[in-house]
């Protein structure tokens, strides 16, 4: 960029030198630097050697000097040596002037080129800066995507550890089966005849033990909650979404119920993927409005609390009819004993590995939580347990393997604070934290098939994975 500018400076310096030389040298070459003009009428000789003489001189009315010059007769102006030198010098000056003009044009062209190059360089510099900023932004975006992927994978670690524990037990059973098969083969080869009925009974006993063990594996004590995993953002601040824990592996329908009152519309999706994309498969218009957000789908039917009552409704999705309804005796309703967030959440219906449950409060139990196991067909109360935990101090609650787990708040910092076992009719205070990412939970229910907690978190539908501690007892345990 500096070379054309240096060239322009050299040209300007050269032009100054030429101008200075012409002002000093040209008058001496043509004999004008010795000229003296007087205002007298006498004859004045300018240059005696050349014979030029002033014949007369005077001033005009404007004050200008008028001279009459007599040239020698023996010399003609066209043949005068100094005239030729002057003409040659003028020609040289004209040539130099043309050369300077050409040089000036080239210099101007180079200067314009320099300006253009400077503009292009500034543009390139801006582009490089933009590319650098874009690269940093792209790297930050890719890093954030990888971090989000890692956050999604982290909840799988406790699940994998749990499966690894279960796999060890299954390996032990496989080893026992192989040993029994070896014994059977050996007996068959060595004795040839053996009491077949006894062998058959041993196999049946082993199969029974295996089945009983697998049933026990589905239950356990809550140890940890991980997540959440955000599935979708939709609806109002309050609502419920769920799947059927008794559905087959191929049946992954999702049901969606927005708001806690003044609504009767249930939306159905064929899968989680359809739920995320918003592709509804069917819409149900319930005969009654619901209260709260603590509904449950169980074995193909929806169980919910009828608005402004303590009546429980069983609604069949297959027939579109109410199959049963029953009043939950003494249960408070319509914000008498809600959870801490309100919303007519007095009666909480839920399901676990054991069956269908209702959690509520009564005046008879001083507003503390009551747990009732329900008959899923008739909604009859099979058995009830009275706890000492105030319903209005609970954020949410859910059942796992016959044990009720209660959170201490629906806001940030919530944790599972209390548990009550219906098997032993005992309670304990716990300290199991979980991440309330969106600051307000209005629904929290356990699904035994998915072994996960479904939650409605301030207009976000999220999942929490749970880790259970399994205790497997054998016939030899006392």
GITA-V90134 format. One record per residue. N is the residue number from 1. RES is the residue in one letter. PSI is psi in whole degrees, -180 to 180 (* if undefined). OMEGA is omega in degrees with one decimal (999 if undefined). Layout:
BEGIN
{{N,RES,PSI,OMEGA} {N,RES,PSI,OMEGA}}
END
This chain:
BEGIN
{{1,X,-28,-175.2} {2,X,-22,-174.9} {3,X,-50,178.2} {4,X,-33,179.3} {5,X,-39,175.4} {6,X,-40,179.7} {7,X,-42,179.5} {8,X,-39,178.1} {9,X,-40,179.5} {10,X,-41,-179.3} {11,X,-46,-179.1} {12,X,-39,177.6} {13,X,-42,179.8} {14,X,-43,179.9} {15,X,-39,178.8} {16,X,-41,179.9} {17,X,-42,-179.2} {18,X,-43,-180.0} {19,X,-41,-179.6} {20,X,-42,-179.9} {21,X,-42,-178.9} {22,X,-37,-177.7} {23,X,-27,-177.4} {24,X,-35,-171.1} {25,X,-37,-173.7} {26,X,-44,-179.8} {27,X,-37,-179.7} {28,X,-31,-179.4} {29,X,-34,-177.4} {30,X,2,175.6} {31,X,30,-177.7} {32,X,-12,-175.7} {33,X,-8,177.4} {34,X,5,-175.4} {35,X,135,175.0} {36,X,125,-178.1} {37,X,130,178.9} {38,X,165,-178.6} {39,X,6,-179.6} {40,X,166,179.4} {41,X,2,-178.3} {42,X,159,-179.6} {43,X,127,-178.5} {44,X,129,179.5} {45,X,126,-176.4} {46,X,-53,-179.8} {47,X,99,-173.7} {48,X,-33,-176.0} {49,X,-34,-175.3} {50,X,-16,177.3} {51,X,9,176.1} {52,X,130,-178.7} {53,X,148,175.2} {54,X,119,-177.4} {55,X,-46,179.6} {56,X,160,176.8} {57,X,148,-178.7} {58,X,177,176.7} {59,X,141,176.2} {60,X,172,-178.6} {61,X,-25,179.9} {62,X,-2,178.0} {63,X,6,-179.6} {64,X,148,-178.2} {65,X,130,178.4} {66,X,122,-177.6} {67,X,147,172.3} {68,X,121,-174.1} {69,X,133,178.1} {70,X,120,179.9} {71,X,154,178.3} {72,X,147,-177.0} {73,X,-29,-174.1} {74,X,-11,-178.8} {75,X,135,174.2} {76,X,147,-176.9} {77,X,-36,-176.6} {78,X,-22,-177.2} {79,X,3,-177.7} {80,X,135,-176.0} {81,X,-42,-178.6} {82,X,-32,177.0} {83,X,-42,178.8} {84,X,-42,179.9} {85,X,-40,179.1} {86,X,-42,-179.6} {87,X,-43,178.9} {88,X,-41,-179.8} {89,X,-39,178.8} {90,X,-38,177.9} {91,X,-43,178.9} {92,X,-42,179.2} {93,X,-41,178.6} {94,X,-42,178.4} {95,X,-43,179.4} {96,X,-37,178.7} {97,X,-41,178.5} {98,X,-42,179.1} {99,X,-42,178.6} {100,X,-38,179.3} {101,X,-44,177.7} {102,X,-44,179.7} {103,X,-38,178.8} {104,X,-42,178.9} {105,X,-44,178.4} {106,X,-40,179.8} {107,X,-43,177.7} {108,X,-41,178.1} {109,X,-44,178.2} {110,X,-38,179.8} {111,X,-42,176.5} {112,X,-38,177.9} {113,X,-42,178.4} {114,X,-45,178.6} {115,X,-41,178.9} {116,X,-43,179.8} {117,X,-37,179.7} {118,X,-41,177.8} {119,X,-43,179.1} {120,X,-40,178.9} {121,X,-41,177.1} {122,X,-41,177.4} {123,X,-44,178.5} {124,X,-40,179.2} {125,X,-42,178.3} {126,X,-39,178.8} {127,X,-43,178.0} {128,X,-40,178.5} {129,X,-41,178.9} {130,X,-42,178.8} {131,X,-41,178.7} {132,X,-44,178.7} {133,X,-43,179.0} {134,X,-38,-179.7} {135,X,-43,178.9} {136,X,-42,179.9} {137,X,-43,-179.5} {138,X,-42,178.8} {139,X,-41,178.0} {140,X,-41,179.7} {141,X,-46,179.6} {142,X,-39,178.3} {143,X,-42,179.8} {144,X,-39,178.0} {145,X,-42,178.5} {146,X,-40,179.6} {147,X,-42,179.0} {148,X,-39,176.4} {149,X,-43,179.0} {150,X,-40,178.9} {151,X,-34,178.1} {152,X,-32,-177.2} {153,X,-26,-176.5} {154,X,-41,179.7} {155,X,-16,-179.4} {156,X,-18,-176.0} {157,X,-52,178.5} {158,X,-31,177.0} {159,X,-43,178.8} {160,X,-40,178.0} {161,X,-38,178.9} {162,X,-44,177.9} {163,X,-35,179.6} {164,X,-39,176.7} {165,X,-45,178.3} {166,X,-35,-178.9} {167,X,-35,177.7} {168,X,-42,179.2} {169,X,-43,179.1} {170,X,-39,177.6} {171,X,-39,177.9} {172,X,-42,177.6} {173,X,-39,177.2} {174,X,-41,179.3} {175,X,-40,178.2} {176,X,-39,177.6} {177,X,-42,178.6} {178,X,-41,178.6} {179,X,-42,179.0} {180,X,-39,177.8} {181,X,-39,177.9} {182,X,-42,177.8} {183,X,-44,-179.8} {184,X,-43,-179.7} {185,X,-44,179.4} {186,X,-43,178.9} {187,X,-41,-178.4} {188,X,-36,-178.4} {189,X,-41,-173.5} {190,X,-44,-175.6} {191,X,-37,179.4} {192,X,-34,179.6} {193,X,132,-177.4} {194,X,161,-179.8} {195,X,99,-174.7} {196,X,-38,-179.0} {197,X,-39,179.2} {198,X,-43,177.6} {199,X,-42,-179.8} {200,X,-39,179.5} {201,X,-39,178.0} {202,X,-40,178.8} {203,X,-42,179.4} {204,X,-41,179.0} {205,X,-41,178.7} {206,X,-41,179.5} {207,X,-40,178.9} {208,X,-43,178.4} {209,X,-40,179.0} {210,X,-46,-178.8} {211,X,-43,178.2} {212,X,-40,179.8} {213,X,-42,179.5} {214,X,-35,176.7} {215,X,-40,179.3} {216,X,-29,179.2} {217,X,-26,-179.0} {218,X,-17,-178.8} {219,X,159,178.9} {220,X,179,-179.4} {221,X,136,-179.1} {222,X,126,179.7} {223,X,-32,-172.7} {224,X,148,174.3} {225,X,127,-179.1} {226,X,156,-178.5} {227,X,-157,6.6} {228,X,164,170.1} {229,X,116,-178.8} {230,X,119,-178.9} {231,X,-42,-175.6} {232,X,158,172.8} {233,X,114,-177.3} {234,X,164,172.8} {235,X,-169,-179.0} {236,X,-169,-179.1} {237,X,-24,-175.6} {238,X,143,177.7} {239,X,-174,-179.2} {240,X,147,172.4} {241,X,151,-170.9} {242,X,164,168.7} {243,X,169,-177.1} {244,X,116,-179.0} {245,X,-19,179.1} {246,X,4,178.9} {247,X,157,178.0} {248,X,168,-178.3} {249,X,-29,-179.3} {250,X,-15,-178.8} {251,X,106,-177.3} {252,X,36,-178.6} {253,X,146,179.7} {254,X,137,176.0} {255,X,144,-169.4} {256,X,124,-177.9} {257,X,103,-175.9} {258,X,142,176.8} {259,X,166,-178.1} {260,X,-4,177.4} {261,X,175,179.0} {262,X,36,179.8} {263,X,145,177.4} {264,X,5,-173.9} {265,X,124,174.8} {266,X,127,-179.6} {267,X,138,-177.3} {268,X,141,177.4} {269,X,145,-175.3} {270,X,-24,-177.3} {271,X,171,175.5} {272,X,-39,179.9} {273,X,-43,177.5} {274,X,-36,177.9} {275,X,-44,179.8} {276,X,-41,-178.1} {277,X,-13,179.5} {278,X,20,-178.7} {279,X,92,-179.9} {280,X,144,175.4} {281,X,-26,-177.9} {282,X,154,176.9} {283,X,134,179.9} {284,X,136,176.0} {285,X,103,-175.7} {286,X,153,179.1} {287,X,-18,-179.6} {288,X,154,170.6} {289,X,150,178.5} {290,X,164,175.7} {291,X,135,179.0} {292,X,-165,-179.0} {293,X,13,-170.6} {294,X,56,178.7} {295,X,169,176.8} {296,X,141,171.4} {297,X,127,-174.1} {298,X,119,177.7} {299,X,43,173.9} {300,X,0,-178.5} {301,X,152,177.0} {302,X,130,176.2} {303,X,125,-179.3} {304,X,164,179.6} {305,X,124,179.4} {306,X,138,-175.8} {307,X,136,177.7} {308,X,40,177.7} {309,X,170,171.5} {310,X,29,179.9} {311,X,134,176.4} {312,X,135,-178.6} {313,X,136,170.6} {314,X,118,-175.4} {315,X,129,-178.8} {316,X,127,175.7} {317,X,-31,-177.4} {318,X,-43,-177.2} {319,X,-18,-177.3} {320,X,26,-177.3} {321,X,159,173.0} {322,X,122,-178.3} {323,X,-27,-179.8} {324,X,154,172.8} {325,X,142,-176.0} {326,X,142,176.8} {327,X,134,177.8} {328,X,104,-168.7} {329,X,131,176.3} {330,X,0,-177.9} {331,X,131,175.2} {332,X,151,-179.0} {333,X,170,178.1} {334,X,55,175.3} {335,X,29,171.9} {336,X,-47,177.9} {337,X,64,179.6} {338,X,176,167.2} {339,X,175,-173.7} {340,X,-26,-177.4} {341,X,-6,178.2} {342,X,-132,174.0} {343,X,33,178.5} {344,X,33,-177.3} {345,X,40,-176.4} {346,X,-42,-175.1} {347,X,122,-177.7} {348,X,115,178.2} {349,X,137,-175.7} {350,X,166,-179.9} {351,X,151,175.2} {352,X,-159,-178.2} {353,X,-21,-176.3} {354,X,-39,-179.3} {355,X,-148,-174.1} {356,X,138,-175.2} {357,X,157,170.6} {358,X,133,178.8} {359,X,127,-174.0} {360,X,-171,177.5} {361,X,155,-179.2} {362,X,159,173.3} {363,X,-35,-179.1} {364,X,-29,178.6} {365,X,23,174.9} {366,X,34,178.9} {367,X,7,176.9} {368,X,163,-174.4} {369,X,137,172.8} {370,X,135,178.1} {371,X,127,178.7} {372,X,131,173.2} {373,X,132,-173.8} {374,X,150,168.6} {375,X,122,-172.9} {376,X,-20,-179.3} {377,X,-47,-174.2} {378,X,-13,-176.3} {379,X,15,176.4} {380,X,142,176.8} {381,X,119,-179.8} {382,X,-42,179.5} {383,X,150,-179.2} {384,X,152,177.0} {385,X,131,177.8} {386,X,127,179.4} {387,X,175,177.3} {388,X,17,-176.8} {389,X,125,-178.5} {390,X,130,-178.3} {391,X,-39,-176.7} {392,X,-11,177.1} {393,X,-2,-178.3} {394,X,136,175.9} {395,X,-50,175.6} {396,X,173,175.9} {397,X,160,178.4} {398,X,157,-178.6} {399,X,136,170.6} {400,X,118,175.9} {401,X,41,176.5} {402,X,7,177.8} {403,X,130,177.8} {404,X,129,176.8} {405,X,130,-174.0} {406,X,134,174.8} {407,X,155,-175.7} {408,X,-5,-178.5} {409,X,161,173.6} {410,X,2,-175.9} {411,X,-173,179.5} {412,X,139,-179.1} {413,X,5,-179.6} {414,X,151,176.4} {415,X,161,174.1} {416,X,114,-167.5} {417,X,-22,-171.4} {418,X,144,175.5} {419,X,148,179.7} {420,X,123,-179.5} {421,X,121,176.0} {422,X,-17,179.3} {423,X,-39,-177.8} {424,X,-5,-176.8} {425,X,41,178.7} {426,X,160,179.7} {427,X,166,173.2} {428,X,155,175.8} {429,X,134,-175.0} {430,X,175,177.9} {431,X,76,-178.8} {432,X,101,-178.4} {433,X,158,170.1} {434,X,159,-170.6} {435,X,108,175.5} {436,X,80,-168.1} {437,X,-35,-174.2} {438,X,17,160.6} {439,X,-7,-178.1} {440,X,108,-179.3} {441,X,125,179.3} {442,X,5,176.8} {443,X,132,-179.9} {444,X,108,-175.8} {445,X,145,-178.8} {446,X,139,175.0} {447,X,115,-174.0} {448,X,-32,-179.9} {449,X,-44,-178.8} {450,X,-13,-173.5} {451,X,56,-176.8} {452,X,159,174.8} {453,X,127,173.9} {454,X,133,-177.0} {455,X,148,170.9} {456,X,109,-171.0} {457,X,88,175.5} {458,X,51,179.7} {459,X,8,176.6} {460,X,132,176.0} {461,X,116,-172.1} {462,X,163,177.5} {463,X,142,171.8} {464,X,132,173.1} {465,X,146,179.8} {466,X,147,175.2} {467,X,125,-178.5} {468,X,145,175.2} {469,X,121,-176.3} {470,X,133,172.3} {471,X,114,-176.0} {472,X,120,179.9} {473,X,141,177.6} {474,X,176,-178.8} {475,X,-26,-177.5} {476,X,-14,-178.9} {477,X,140,178.7} {478,X,*,999}}
END
